Amino acid sequence: MKNRTIQPHLKYFKKSILGISIALAASTAAAQEQQDSATLEEVVVTGIRASLASALEEKRESTKLVEVIIADDIGKLPDQNLAEVMENITGVQITRTAGVGTGVQIRGTNANRVEINGVATVGSGSGRSGIGFEDVNPAIIAAVEVTKAPDAKTVEGSVGGTVNLRTIRPLDLKETLGSIRLQGEDSSLSTEGIQPRFSGAYGDNWETSAGDFGFVISGSYTEQEALSFRPRADRDVVVTQGDNTFNGINFLLQEQENDIYETVNVASTFEWAPSDQLKFHADVIVNDQERSRDSYKIEGSGVGSIRSISVPDSYETVDFGYGLGEFKMAESGRLSPNLAFDDDDPNMRVTSETNSRVTDSTLFSIGGEWQGDKLTASFEIASAASDTSTPKLNTTMNFINPQTPLDGGGDTPTASTGNDNAVPYIYDLSGGALAFGIDFENEYAPTVADLLSVDNYVLRALDVSRDTQENSDDQVRVDFSYAFDQFGITSIDAGLRFNSTSAESVTINDKLGNFSKLGDSPRASLFSDLVVPGPSNYGDTGDRDLFVGDFLMIDADKAFSDPDGTIETFEAAFAANRAIFPEGTGATALELEEDLNAYYLVDEETTALYAQANFEYGILSGNLGVRYVESEIDSVAYGTEVNGVRSLETTSGSYDFLLPRLNLTAQVTEDLVIRAGYGSDIRRPDFNDLNEGFSYSQSENDVIELGNSNLEPEEVDSLDLSIEWYFAPSAVASVAFFKKDRSNIITTIFNGAPLSESTTTVGGLERSTDPSCPGGGLWNPTVIPNTLGDPNTVGLCVDSSQRGNDSATTTQKGIEMQVQYDLAEFENSLGWASGFGFLANYTIQEFSGGSQIDTTSGRGNTVLGDFSIPQGLLEFSENAYNITAYYEKYGLSARMRYTWREAYRSQDFAGGAGVASTYSFPVVNHDRGQLNASVSYDVTDQLNIGVEAVNLTEEGILQTCVSETGPVCFSGYPDRRITFGASYRF
């Protein structure tokens, strides 16, 4: 049920309405002692058991389907990362970056909302979900609530669920709160040592003649290093050597992902209750995070150019699935230079990445509530903002092997001499290891001293950007509830909400490169102050013997901390190199300027009204209501050039939706609850999805991503049914069924640039240089061809993608099962053994429908032919489970959790790859389980010491192309993280 008015020139179809749900009082350990239900009185109200009991009681008493996690003490949620906290919830899976949880899927989707105390948050990027889980330290959060079946009060904008992060409410405190926690975290792969964590909280309330006052403040400071190794191997070229046809090696890459987080979080609340009927509050949340990326990539480049003469030592047979048949693929061997055939391949490149993010986010809210005999009225005014800069200073150096001639011949380099030459490799891709290294037995092998000499490296490319993203959301809401005791209706709720959202993105960048001649590429000796030896510990995981352990790289720490000084050093090196080779033609200085193509500003204003009747009739209770949403959008971007000038142009649009919602609960017996829910919702496109602007890249393999101003919001109709059996104190067994019909799903439509055979390019394949791009792709006038065209020219047809709405409906269905139980009620008979308890949940889901397909193009087409696969849903696991066992008694608290999720498709590519490098399709992340554990001990009533471990078994990640049986494209080796420390309550 919708009405939509679109202005004829609508450039955007968007808006994110904000949400508000009434802020629920967050429970802390002290607040948990306040529970008064008969069920909770039978449970010892401390630690893990108390938090589980409180959470279960809140779920049981809710009028809608919710899941709750409550900290067992201030600052002590069950994990050190909010995404990993969420993993404890039935129906939730997470994705990780460098081993750290960053993405959360609720019922198979990332399209969810994140609120703090019921107030909408804004994220650091262009998305709609809200603040990122990696930006918030769990130490300031007292509880996490996930609403799966919304009522009319629940703000629209979620497909899977709404996540509400609750902080401490001071008037709920029964005693003065004072707490401090000191910890250190150690990564098994880090060379930086122990990373510190500090958190603390203070809170109290006072009775005065002017009413009750309460104040609480909690804060944290965290340093964390998240590190993993991710090798990559491309085998997407067909090689014919006589009668032997196989897929040969086209590219090899050794990558270390290393993100260093420095996070400051502060949450404070002031409450004033002048009387029993009136209460006011003010919340201030501040989250500042600096994430510096200190990563490197070592490329075995130019490998494809010698494929016709490189004979593998062994092969493997790979079945791509989908009836495509089996393919013979290179598995191990040596890539030896043949100077008579090719005098500069294969070669070696080292890229240092400082693609970092600095985010300052704030949330301010003030509100009040008045309670009369029948009427309750409340209001809240809030403002959320996030200012993000993403400074990037990436560099690529080519290794000049002194054991082989310079590219172009001759002993004396000239400006036209190539800036790379041949390096021998040995590789072994068996068992998914994707291992390769220098073949030191080869006659052309460099020595370790060669690999560590600044005289043997030259700068190939310098890529700098200083982009900014400013997001804000100003919110006002008023809510009313009127007690109404007729016809089974207990109360009627109504409310109005208005919010104004803004998102502005500015891209500032420039790039020097990709240089192919020494006349443009200064040697590293000219900028030696910026060069450091690379890490030598790549063999610490995966039992790998083959890896490049001796090399030089640009100091990413220095590039991040002093970008201006780093750029000045590089520019001086370019100038010095030009003095050596005055006939060079490349630029020697950066010209950072705004990329007008990529700019966008989106302003949205949303008005929402809701009305809801709450009822009780016999064993039945629930609510029935409707939410009306109307959004108006202004989108600003640069138009086409007229007389040499580009001006900002504004397009406007509007839409409205009517969203009915119903929640029904049947208290069949004292311990058996049946729930049913139906609701409609919408999910607006992300801001960058709506943007018509785009950015060019000089790389021939980068995909140009296009927005689409005509995108419509996704529409979701959800049905929920559940049975909950509270069969013992602090225990539950439940089964839930859900079904979601999703229409207008926002998807990606890929447009590949075809490849054709060539006798002039080093790789034997080329892309079109016709700006009309016959056959597909998009013309990129800035590309400097590498292997797919003439490197002495500029411009090439490249792959592109564009966001669009799927015209067909996709249906998700699933079953969630949960059980929770402990032995506390048997304390008299079991004694010490009564401290045991466990939780387990299992989710099985499936999807059907949708009309979008992915089709081979480029190298995927040359290998697999013309072939298509339904696009489906990304990051969707059909099966997942979570098992937690714990023990709590005599001051000892121990917990162990094993989480497993089935294989899923994703666009989490390693080493700068994209679908062009994965046969035109997303990759498949294989089944993976992870074991986490923690143990703590109460030395005194105030002092607690403990240790926590994440990924105890250092479980790896395996990603294959096209299908689960396809070739291994990427492997991941995340670290094991151990956190230890102590907390003290005053």
MARTI-288155 format. One record per residue (C-alpha): x negated, y negated, z negated; residue in one letter. Coordinates in steps of 0.1 Angstrom, whole numbers, plus 2048, in hexadecimal, padded with zeros to 3 digits. Layout:
BEGIN
XYZa ...
//
This chain:
BEGIN
800800800m 7EE7E280Ck 7F17C181En 7D47B3830r 7CF791840t 7AF78E854i 7A576D864q 79D772889p 77876C886h 77477F865l 74F786860k 753798840y 76D7AF831f 7637B180Ek 7647A67EAk 75D7B67CBs 7777AF7B2i 7687B1790l 7737C5776g 77C7C1754i 7887DA73Cs 78E7CF719i 76D7D2706a 76E7F16F1l 75D7F06D0a 73C8036D3a 73581D6B9s 7148206A7t 70983868Da 717822672a 73881D684a 73B842689q 73E847663e 75F834666q 77184F679q 79185A666d 7A187567As 7A6897669a 7918A7684t 77389167El 775895659e 76A8B965De 7498AF66Ev 72A8A265Ev 72987F66Bv 70487B673t 6EE87E692g 6F68926B1i 7148A36A2r 724882698a 71F8726BAs 72E8906CBl 74C8906B3a 75286B6B8s 75086D6DDa 76788B6DEl 78187A6C8e 78085B6DFe 7868706FEk 7A28836ECr 7B48636E2e 7B1851703s 7CF84B719t 7BB851738k 79F86A743l 77E85D735v 75D86C72Ae 74985D70Ev 72585F701i 71E84F6E0i 6FB8496D2a 6F385E6B3d 6E18406A5d 6DA81D6B0i 6C581E6CFg 6C68436D1k 6DB84F6EEl 6D18726F9p 6B8866713d 69F84B71Aq 6AF84173Bn 6D4837740l 6D784B760a 6CB86A74De 6E3862731v 6FF86374Bm 6F3886756e 702894736n 72588C743i 73A8A5755t 73D89D77Ag 71E88777Av 6FE88E78Eq 6E0876791i 6C586F7AAt 6A18677A1r 6868507AEt 66385C7A5a 67387378Bg 68785777Av 6AD85777Cg 6B9839790t 6D98447A2g 6F9852793v 7138657A6q 735869796i 7498847A7r 7328847C4g 72F85F7CBt 7198417C3n 7378297C8a 73D8227A4n 73F80378Dr 7297FA770v 7367E3754e 7287D8733i 7427D5717n 75D7D6732g 74E7B8745v 7437BD769a 71E7BB770t 70A7B378Fv 6ED7C679Dg 6CB7BC7AAs 6D27C47CFg 6EE7C27E8s 7047DE7D8g 7257DC7C7r 7217F47AAs 7117DC791g 6F17DD77Di 6D97F9783g 6D4813769f 6AF80F76Ae 6B37EB760d 6C27F273Ev 6B1803722n 6C881B710p 6BA80E6EFa 6D37F06F0i 6F18066FAi 7078166DFa 71E82A6F5a 72583271Av 748836726e 752844748v 77683F754t 77F85876Fk 7A4851771a 7AB82C76Fp 7CA81A762d 7D77FA770a 7C17E6758k 7A27F6768t 7917DF781v 7907EC7A4e 7707F47B7g 7678187ADs 76A8397C0v 75B8517A7g 75F83F786g 75A81F771t 73C81F759v 73F80973An 720804726l 72A7FA702r 7147E76EAt 7187E36C4i 7367CF6B6r 72B7BE696p 74D7BD684l 74E7E3687d 72E7E6671l 7347F464Ek 7117EA642e 6F47D564Dt 6E37E366Cl 6BD7E166Eg 6AA7F8685s 6887F9697i 67B8146AEr 6578186BCl 64F8316D7q 63583A6F1g 63A84C712e 621861724d 62386C748s 61288D752s 60787D773l 5FE85A767s 5DB84E762t 5E682F74Fe 5EA83F72Dg 60783A714i 62282171Dq 63380F6FFp 65880C6F6r 6667F56DBf 68A7F06D0s 69C7E36B3g 6BD7D66A6a 6CC7C168By 6F07BB682g 7077B1666d 7287A265En 73478A643w 755781633e 75975B62Et 775743627s 77673B64Ca 77A760655g 76477E65Dd 744778671f 72E792681g 70E791695f 6F97AC6A5v 6DA7AB6BBi 6C87C86CAs 6AA7C76E2g 6907DC6F2s 66F7D9704y 6657F671Bt 6477FE730e 64A81D746q 63782D762e 64B843779a 635857790l 6398737A9s 6268827C7f 63A8857E8r 628894806p 639893828r 6348A8848a 6448A186Ad 6468BF881r 65E8B089Bd 64A8B58BBv 64C8D38D2v 6298E08DCv 6238F88F8t 6009088FAq 602922916g 61C93C90Bd 61C92E8E8n 6389158E0t 63D9078BDf 6448E88A9n 6238D78A2g 6178BE888i 62189B891n 619888871f 60C88F84El 60E879830l 60387B80Bq 6178637F6e 6168597D1q 6358467C5e 62D8327A6n 645819797d 63A806778i 6587F7764y 6567DC74Be 6797D673Dt 6877BE722v 6AB7C2717n 6BE7AE6FDv 6E27B26F3a 6F379B6D9s 7167976CDt 72777D6B6f 7497846A9e 76076E694w 782779686a 79275A676p 7B077066Bs 7BD79366Fd 7CF78868Eq 7B47746A0l 79177E6ABk 77776F6C3f 75777D6D1h 7397716E6a 72178A6F7d 6FF782706v 6ED79E71Ai 6CB797729v 6B87B073Fn 6977A774Ed 6837C1761q 6637C0775e 65D7DF78Ar 63C7DF79Bs 6357F97B5r 6128087B5d 6158227D0s 5FF82E7EDy 60384380Ck 5E885581Fi 5F285C843e 5E4877859g 5ED862877s 5E886989Cg 5EC88E895v 6068928B1g 5EE8878CBs 5D88A68C8i 5F58BF8C5r 5EE8CE8E7s 5CB8D98DCi 5D18DF8B7s 5D89048B1v 5E790D88Fp 5D892987Ad 5FB93586Fs 61F92F878y 641931866e 663938874t 67D91F86Av 6A392286Fd 6B2900872f 6D590E86Cg 6F590487Ey 6EE91E898g 6D090B8A6l 6BA92A8A3g 697930896e 67991A89Ef 65492389Ck 642908889m 61E900880a 61790A85Be 5F1908856s 5D38FF869g 5B88E5871r 5BC8C5885l 5998C1894s 5908A38A9p 5868AA8CDn 57488A8D8l 5768948FDa 59C8978FAf 5A387A8E3d 5888658D2d 59C8568B6d 5B686F8AAd 5C087B891p 5B885E87Bn 5BD854857m 5D0836849r 5D682B825v 5F381581Bt 5F78047FAs 61A7F97EFe 6257DE7D7t 6497DD7E2n 6547D17C0s 6737C37AFr 6777A8794v 69A7A4787t 6A978C76Dd 6CD794765s 6E478574Bt 70778A73Fl 71A77172Af 73D77571Ds 754764704i 7767706FBg 7917726E1g 7AF7866D7e 7CF77D6C4w 7E67976B5q 80A78E6ADg 8267A46A0d 82E7B06C3k 81879C6DBl 7F379F6DFt 7E07876F5a 7BB7866FFs 7A4773716f 780776721e 76A760736i 74A770743a 72D76975Bs 715783768a 6F777A77Da 6D978C78Cs 6BB77A79Cd 6A37927ADt 68378C7C0s 6737A97D3t 64F79F7D9p 63E7B67F2k 6197B77FBl 6137D780Fn 5F27DF820t 5E67F9838t 5C180183Dm 5B2817857n 59582E84Ef 57882C867i 56684D866n 541848869p 53D86C875q 550866896t 54A84B8B0p 55D82B8AFl 57D82B8C4d 57381D8E6g 55082B8E5g 52F81A8DFg 51B8148C0d 5217EF8BDt 5457E58B5p 5567CA8C9t 5777B78C4a 5887D08DBs 57B7EF8C9t 5978038B9g 59B801894n 59F82688Dd 58D846897n 58F86B892a 59187D871v 5948A386Dp 5B08B2858y 5BA8D384Ai 5DE8DA841y 5F38F5830d 6198F082Fl 622912820s 63A914803g 6458F1808g 6248E37FCa 61E8CC81Al 5F98CB811a 5DE8BC826f 5BB8AD821g 59A8A5831i 58B8C3842d 5688C0833f 55C8DF846e 5618CD867n 5438BF87Ae 55489C87Ay 55D89C855a 55587C842p 544880821t 5528757FFv 53A858800a 54984E822d 56C850815l 5638397F8l 55081E80Bs 5607FC812v 54C7FB832d 561817841n 58480783Dy 5957EB851v 5B57D984Bl 5D07E4864r 5EE7D2857a 5F97B983Cl 61E7B8835d 62B79D81Dv 64E793812s 65D77F7F6r 6827867F9d 69C77B7DFt 6BF7867D7q 6D67717C1e 6F67817B5n 71077379Es 73377A791d 74876277Dd 76677276Dq 78576675Av 7A077D74Dr 7BF77B737v 7D279A72Ad 7F279E717f 8037BB706s 8267BB6F9y 8327D66E1a 8527E46EFf 8648016DFd 88080B6F7q 88582770Ff 865837704g 85081970Ei 83980E6F2t 8297EF702s 8267DC722i 8047CE72Dd 7FE7B4746a 7E179F751g 7D0787769l 7AC788774r 79977078Af 775773795n 75E7627ACs 7417767BAt 72376A7CEs 70677C7DEa 6EA76A7F1e 6CC77B801s 6AE76980Fv 69277B821t 66F76B823i 65477F834n 63778284Dd 62079E858k 5FE79F867l 5F97BF87Bg 5FD7DA887n 5D97D3893f 5C87ED8A9s 5A77DB8B0k 5897D389Al 58A7AF8A6g 5AA7AA892d 5A37C2875s 58B7B685Ap 5767D1849r 57D7D8825a 55B7CA81Cs 5697A8823l 5847AC808f 5727C57F1s 5807B37D2d 5A27C17DBl 5977E57E1v 5978017C7v 5938267C9p 5B48397CCg 5C18517B1p 5B18737B4s 5CC8887A1n 5E28917BEy 5DB8B67B7g 5E98B4794d 60A8C379Ft 6158DD7B7g 5F58F27B4d 5E88E07D3r 5C48E37DDd 5C78CF7FDl 5CB8A97F8f 5B788A7FEv 5A78827DDg 58C8697E7d 5978497F9f 59A8237F4l 5B980E7F2m 5C47EA7EBi 5C97E37C6d 5EF7E27C4a 5EE7D57A0d 5DA7B77ABk 5F07B27CAa 60E7B17B3f 60079B797s 5EE7827AEd 5FE7837D1p 5F27607DBd 5CE7677D2g 5D07897E4t 5DE778804i 5C275E802e 5A8779800t 5B778B81Ef 5B976B833e 59576382Ba 58C786837a 59F780857f 58C76085Da 56B770855a 57378C86En 57C773889r 55A764884a 54B78788Ci 56378D8A9f 56D76B8B6p 57F77B8D3e 59978B8BCg 5BD7838C4t 5D178B8A5g 5DD77188Ba 5C776A86Dt 5E0759855a 603762849l 62074A850e 63A754837l 65C747842e 68074F83Ee 68E76A855d 6AF75985Fl 6BC77A86En 6BD78A84Ca 6CD76D838y 6F077182Ay 706760810l 727770806v 74075E7EFd 75F7707E3e 77C7667CEe 7937817C0t 7B377F7ADt 7C179E79Da 7E27A378Al 7ED7C2778y 80C7CE765a 80D7EF752q 82680073Ca 819817720n 831832715f 83684F6FCe 8528676FFy 8508876EBg 8308996F4i 82A882711l 817861711s 80584C72Bg 80882D740n 816823762l 80B803773g 8007F1792v 7E37DA79Br 7E57C07B6y 7C47B37C4v 7BF7967DCe 79C78C7E9s 79076F7FEe 76E77080Ei 75675681Dd 73876482Es 71B74E839v 700758852a 6EB74886Dy 6FB74888Fg 6EB74A8B1t 6D27308BCe 6DF7128CEv 6C66F98DDn 6AB7088C8g 6BE7058A7v 6D071F892r 6EB71387As 6FD72485El 720730868e 73C73A850t 756755857t 77375B83Fs 78C776838g 7A478481Fs 7B57A4815y 7CC7B17F9d 7D57D37EBf 7EF7E17D4l 7E17FD7BEl 7F98137ABp 7EC82778Dr 7FB841776l 7EC854758n 80086E746l 7F6882727t 8098A0718a 8008A96F4q 80C8CD6F8v 8008D86D6t 7EA8C86BCe 7CB8D56CEd 7D68D76F2l 7D88B8708v 7E28B772Di 7DB898742r 7E588D764a 7DB86D777g 7E185D798y 7D183D7A4g 7C88287C2s 7A88147C5d 7928027DEi 76C8007E3r 75F7E17F5r 7427E280Dp 7207D87FFd 7157B5807f 6FA7C081Fn 7127D7831d 7267B983Bl 7097A4846n 7047A186Be 6E0796867g 6C37AE868f 69D7AF867s 6847BA882y 6667D0879s 6467D388Cq 6467F9887s 65380E8A4e 66282788Bn 67680F875d 69C80F87Av 6AD7ED87Ei 6CB7ED866e 6E97D9871l 7067CE85Cg 72A7CB867n 7407AE85Es 7607C1868n 75C7DC84Dl 77B7E3838e 77B7EE814p 77D81380De 79E81E7FFe 7A183B7E6v 7BF84E7D9d 7B68647BBs 7C88807A9l 7BC88E788d 7C98AC773l 7B88B9754s 7BE8D1737i 7AB8CB716e 7AB8E46FAw 79C8D66D9y 7998F96CAf 7838F16ACa 7768D269Ap 7608BE6B1s 7658D76CDa 7768D86EFv 77B8ED70Da 78A8DC72Cs 7908E0751v 7988C3768a 7A28C178Cf 79D8A37A2f 7A689A7C6k 79C87A7D8k 7A886F7FAd 78F856808r 797841827s 782827838n 762836829i 74581F831i 72B833844t 70C82F85At 70D832880i 6EB83A88Ef 6E082E8B0n 6C083F8BBg 6A88338D5a 6A08518ECp 67D85E8F3l 670868914s 65187A91Ee 633865926s 61086A934t 603848927t 60B849902t 5F585C8E9v 6128708DCg 62087A8FEg 6428698F7l 64D8458FCe 66B82E8F7r 67A816910s 66C7F3914t 68C7E8925d 69D7CE90Ep 6BF7DC918s 6B57FD908c 6C6815920p 6D083590Fg 6D18268ECg 6BF8148D1g 6B97EF8CCl 69F7D88DAw 6857CC8C1n 66F7B08CFp 6577B18B2t 64C7D68B4v 6277DC8BAi 6288008C9p 61181A8B9n 61883C8C9t 6388368DBl 62C81B8F2g 60F8058FDd 5FF7F68DEp 5F47D88F3n 6187CD8F8t 6337C18E1v 6577CC8E1g 6687EE8E3l 68B7FE8E0c 68E80C8BCv 6A881F8A8d 6C480B897s 6E1812880s 701800878q 71A80385Cr 73E80C865g 75F81A857n 76883E85Dd 78A83F86Ds 79286185Ea 79B86983At 78287D825t 790892809t 77C89C7EAq 7888B77D2k 7778C47B3g 77A8D7792i 7688CC773e 7638E4755m 7568DA733q 7518EB712v 7438DD6F1q 73F8EF6D0y 72A8F06B0d 729906692l 72D8EB677a 74D8FA66Ae 73A91A661f 72190964Ae 72B91D62Cn 72793E63Ds 70A937655l 6F591F642g 6D8912656w 6E6922676a 70590B675s 6EF8EF683g 6F18FD6A6f 7088F06C1g 70B8EE6E7f 71B8DB704l 71F8E7727a 7318DA746n 7348E676Ay 7418D3788t 74B8E37AAi 7578CC7C6q 75B8CB7EBe 7648B3806f 7768B5828s 78089D844g 76E87F851g 766879876s 74386B877q 727881884i 70187F886d 6F28878A8t 6CE88E8B2t 6BA8738C3s 69586C8C8g 67E8888BCr 69C89B8ADg 6AB89E8D0n 68A8AA8DFt 6898C68C5v 6AD8D08BFl 6BE8C38DFg 6DF8B18DFd 6ED8BC8BDf 7058AC8A3s 70E8B287Fi 72C8A386Cp 71F886857q 73288F838g 729880816l 70587A80Bl 6F88837E8e 71589B7E4f 70E8BB7D1s 7298D67D2e 71E8E57B1n 70D8D7792a 70A8E176Ey 6FC8D474Dn 6F48E972Ei 6E98D970Dt 6E08EC6EDa 6D88DA6CDy 6D08E06A8y 6D68C768De 6D18CE668k 6BA8C564By 6AE8A565Cg 6A48B867Bl 6B48B069Cs 6AA8C36BCa 6BA8C26DEr 6B38D46FFm 6C58CD720r 6C38DE741y 6D38CD75Ft 6D88DC782w 6E78D07A2r 6EC8E17C3e 6DC8D67E3a 6E88B57F2y 6E189F811r 6D187E80Cs 6BD86281Cq 6A3863802d 68686581Af 661866810a 64485381Eg 657839833g 66A853847a 68D850854g 6A5864868v 68F860886a 675876874s 68F88F867t 69E89B888y 6B887F887s 6C988C867f 6C8886841p 6B289E82Ev 6BE8B9817v 6B38B77F2n 6B28DB7E6h 6C18E97C6d 6AF8DB7A8r 6B08E0783g 69E8CB768q 6978D2743l 6978B672An 6928BA704a 68F8A66E4s 6888AC6C0v 6888946A2s 68689567Cy 69387F661d 67487A64Bv 68A865633t 6AD857636d 69D839648q 68084765Bl 68385E679n 66886C690i 66D87D6B1g 6618886D3v 67488B6F4e 66A89C715a 678897738v 6738B0753n 6618C873Cl 6598E2758t 64F8C7771e 6698D3789e 6628C97ADg 6788BC7C9i 67C8CD7EAl 68B8BC808q 6918CD82At 69D8BF84Bc 6BF8C585Av 6C98E1843s 6BE8F5824e 6AC90E83At 69C8F3850g 6778E984Fp 66A8D982Fv 6668B4837c 65E8A5814f 6548B37F3s 6568A17D1g 6418A77B2y 64E891796p 63C88D775d 64589B752r 64B87E73Ar 646882714i 6538666FDt 64A8666D8f 64F84E6BCg 66184469Ca 680830692s 687820671y 6A8813663r 6A87F8649f 
//
